Amino acid sequence: MPTFTREEIEHLGDLARIALTDEEITRLQGELNVIADSINKVQEVASADVAPTANPVPLEAYLRPDVPETPLTQEEAIAGGPKTEAGMFVAPRILGEE
């Protein structure tokens, strides 16, 4: 991967609509070049006999069995609410009258 030039950093800033100062361009150039060098090192080590991995430890989905249960009644669902009316929770108005 090639190193990033000042002109490329300025161009990326223009594409992102970000005004970059000279100090920011210099800092970003150094940081992006370090990232590019790291990618190059990984690519040197990677070979055709190494399978690509997203996670070095196999992940399994641990799910509980899907067992149907009786749902709450409306009265049971609203029983813990501080104030209810007509089978619904009552909450203070947060928007003014339109």
C-alpha positions as CSV (number, residue, x, y, z in Angstrom):
1,M,0.0,0.0,0.0
2,P,1.5,3.3,-1.0
3,T,2.2,6.1,1.5
4,F,-0.1,9.1,1.6
5,T,1.1,12.4,0.3
6,R,0.1,15.8,1.5
7,E,-1.9,16.3,-1.6
8,E,-3.9,13.1,-1.0
9,I,-4.7,14.1,2.5
10,E,-5.8,17.5,1.3
11,H,-8.0,15.8,-1.3
12,L,-9.5,13.5,1.3
13,G,-10.3,16.6,3.5
14,D,-11.9,18.3,0.5
15,L,-14.0,15.2,-0.2
16,A,-15.1,15.0,3.4
17,R,-15.8,18.8,3.4
18,I,-13.3,19.2,6.3
19,A,-11.0,22.2,6.4
20,L,-7.7,20.9,7.6
21,T,-4.9,23.0,8.9
22,D,-1.2,22.3,8.0
23,E,-0.6,20.7,11.4
24,E,-3.6,18.4,11.0
25,I,-2.5,17.4,7.5
26,T,1.0,16.6,8.8
27,R,-0.5,14.6,11.7
28,L,-3.0,12.7,9.6
29,Q,-0.3,11.9,7.0
30,G,1.8,10.3,9.7
31,E,-1.1,8.4,11.2
32,L,-2.4,7.1,7.9
33,N,1.1,6.1,6.8
34,V,1.5,4.1,10.1
35,I,-1.8,2.4,9.4
36,A,-0.8,1.6,5.8
37,D,2.6,0.2,7.0
38,S,0.7,-2.0,9.5
39,I,-1.6,-3.3,6.8
40,N,1.5,-4.1,4.6
41,K,3.1,-6.1,7.5
42,V,-0.1,-8.2,7.9
43,Q,-0.3,-8.8,4.2
44,E,3.3,-10.1,4.2
45,V,2.5,-12.7,6.8
46,A,-0.9,-13.8,5.4
47,S,-0.6,-16.6,2.9
48,A,-2.9,-18.8,0.8
49,D,-2.8,-21.6,3.4
50,V,-4.1,-19.3,6.2
51,A,-7.9,-19.1,6.2
52,P,-9.3,-15.6,6.7
53,T,-10.9,-15.1,10.2
54,A,-13.1,-12.5,11.6
55,N,-12.6,-13.7,15.2
56,P,-9.8,-16.0,16.4
57,V,-12.1,-17.7,18.8
58,P,-15.1,-19.5,17.3
59,L,-18.3,-17.9,18.4
60,E,-21.5,-19.8,18.9
61,A,-24.9,-18.3,19.5
62,Y,-26.2,-19.5,22.9
63,L,-29.9,-19.2,22.7
64,R,-32.5,-20.4,25.0
65,P,-35.1,-22.9,23.6
66,D,-38.0,-21.1,22.0
67,V,-40.8,-22.2,24.2
68,P,-44.2,-20.5,23.9
69,E,-45.6,-19.0,27.1
70,T,-48.8,-17.4,28.0
71,P,-48.5,-13.6,27.5
72,L,-49.5,-11.1,30.2
73,T,-53.1,-9.8,30.2
74,Q,-53.5,-6.1,29.6
75,E,-54.4,-5.6,33.3
76,E,-51.2,-7.5,34.4
77,A,-49.0,-5.5,32.0
78,I,-50.2,-2.1,33.3
79,A,-50.5,-3.1,37.0
80,G,-47.0,-1.7,37.8
81,G,-47.6,1.6,36.2
82,P,-47.9,4.7,38.5
83,K,-51.0,6.0,36.6
84,T,-53.2,4.3,34.1
85,E,-56.4,5.2,32.2
86,A,-58.6,3.2,29.8
87,G,-56.0,0.3,29.8
88,M,-53.0,2.5,29.0
89,F,-50.2,4.2,30.8
90,V,-50.6,7.9,31.5
91,A,-47.5,10.0,31.2
92,P,-47.0,13.7,31.6
93,R,-47.1,15.8,28.4
94,I,-43.7,16.7,27.1
95,L,-44.6,18.8,24.1
96,G,-46.6,22.0,24.3
97,E,-50.0,22.5,22.6
98,E,-49.7,23.1,18.9
